[in-house]
Amino acid sequence: MIKWLLTVFVALALLSALTPALQRLGLGRLPGDLRLRFRGREIYIPLTTTVVLSLALTLLTRVL
């Protein structure tokens, strides 16, 4: 259980650190990514970006 928790934490930390670089590549602005404004705050839900990154990582792990 601790291994999974650590893996999820590291993955979220890497994704947070790489967000500016991914946005320059166009990820984060794909159709299906939601940006909601609620009471002066912006909520970002990257549905399509998550699917694209998941497919890319799956293909990468299958090749290696």
Buried (B, 14 or more C-beta within 10 A) or exposed (E): EEEEEEEEEEEEEEBEEEBEEBEEEEBBEBEEBEEEEEEEEEEEEBEBBBEBBEEEEEEEEEEE
